[in-house]
């Protein structure tokens, strides 16, 4: 590679050319305070990688994402003390194959509190690939460049001019508990540095271990033996208060902002103690050890465990001038906060909240008959300013919950917040929320109420817009949602107003770029088929160039008995209605396959139904009847009728018999003229 003369130095962006149709781009971002990255949902390199993937995908009319995964840097050639994480993305478009590795250098010296993102992107044109460029070299080149990337040259390391750490300043930040959980873990593992409060914090940990031991709930009793030299405290919260009232910390909290400083310090103490309880002290002790024992230990101990979790969760007002709790009183309970109308404006430790949600602890706090209050709470957190990880966790819980029976009132409660996430959230969250809406609209308990609610909230045009995104997962779940929402005439009328036909036809006829998109192709014919219930829509779809041919090609290539084949047969049957020319065209392409596969897969109820209904529609054209008789369909139908499983006999016997009778009448030249158009 050689630097491009016209872009050799453009800020922090470098462009290097490696021959015709090959270019390498290296983009080095400016260092940023790691504490600020949390507030813009960039706390992990994954979010940077996904954003990069979306930009690549949106830069072309159609593309496929071939790789989207975490990446681990394999080499540290200069002994860098910073932490490296990475994300790998490969996108194939009609013009380029792009392979990118996004690296994040975190805990950068000298203060170990900054992070820097570096993007390394190799692009090879389609023309170069067709000319013989070896695709296997693309990943190798980018990987080699990423692995060998270093922040300084070897000469600087030899002179001892790099990686200076301001240890006293780092220790001061540690003592002020200004790092997050990953920061504490990295500094401890890499440098053996810990806050001076660690010894007092171990008293808190030991108190929890003693509580669990008293109920024979401690999985690893040896942990207590390792803390034998630590002073004992029967009340874990009292140990936490002593840490909060540390004399050195108090001296830093003077003046008019004393209460605000004290509140912020208390919040950081709770966060640090949670880090220790959730694997930070020892991997054998996690937050699940506390959560799993709530409700099964003695009442007095159960109350203490709940109070500890309330303290670690640390729900409080954004106004730091307000105290977290009154002097000497336990923390306000979670349920009291949950019923507070101001809960949406509160702040809390989102990592703790995520664990409490995923373990089922939060849901267990609501008794039977109060399920709608739990869904209300999830909805409030989805609509408020929360982190992307917490909202994704909530969407996963809704996905799981909608697989069970739910009250219709609770379903209506979830519709609005999920719809807002679909409309305004990131593409990652939008995919999760759309999947949750798919489950929500599929529940029998929801009826048409939730569907009407979603349509009134404007979810249909958003779904159509998502179909235009180059994101297979988002497109797939949007199609599933459209399958559920286009079963009613008035909903189909609404979606027609947003150019859905052109969008669906584009998806149907887009080149596959060498990547299988079977999930999307499985649902696409189902949406098209449902839209064909209206005559004008059916005629518009059928008139689009290549639609019938493409559907027939998909039918021929789809595995026999598959859902894809069922949906294609449904769509073709809808398009054949009212048009003899289309029936004859489809008959020529699909009849030989359909006749043979009906005999093989007639025991599959959905497949057999779709196949017989398509054959009945095709049999209304004389040309198709002639072809059916030549393919020995009559013999196959007789075999199927005699071999249908008992549970399906009543449902399918009439259709099979009707089709057989129609062909017999045709052979005897006795079919009514009106049936042969």
Protein Blocks (a to p, Z undefined) as FASTA:
>chain_A
ZZdfklmpghjaccddebehiacdddddddddfklmmmnopabfklmmmmmmmmmmmmpm
bdcdfbdcddddfbdfkopabdcdddddddddfkbccdddddddehiafklpaccddddd
ddddfklmmnopafklmmmmmmmmmmmpcfbdfklmmnopghiacfklmmmmmmnopacf
klmmmmmmmnopacfklmmmmmmmmmmmmmmmmnopafblmlmmmmmmpccdfblklmmm
mmmmpmklmmmmgcjklmmmmmmmmmmmmmmmmmmmnoplpmkbcfklmmmmgopacfkl
mmmmmmmmmmmnopacfblkbcfbdehiacddfklmmmpmklmmpccdfklmmmmmmnom
mmmmpcghilmmmmmmmmmmmmmccdfklmmmmmmmmmmmmmpccdfklmmmmmmmmmmm
mmmmcfklmmmmmmmmmmmmmpmklmmmlmmmmmmnopmmmmmmmmmpccfklmmmmmmm
mmmmmmpfklmmmmmmnommmmmmmmmmpcekhpackkmmmmmmmmmmmmmmpmklmmmm
mmpghklmmmmmmmmmpcghiaklmmmmmmmmmmmgopaklmmmmmmmmmmmmmmmmmmm
mmpmklmmmmmmmmmmmmmpmklmmmmmmnommmmmmmmmmmgcfklmmmmmmmmmmmmm
mmmmmmnopacfklmZZ
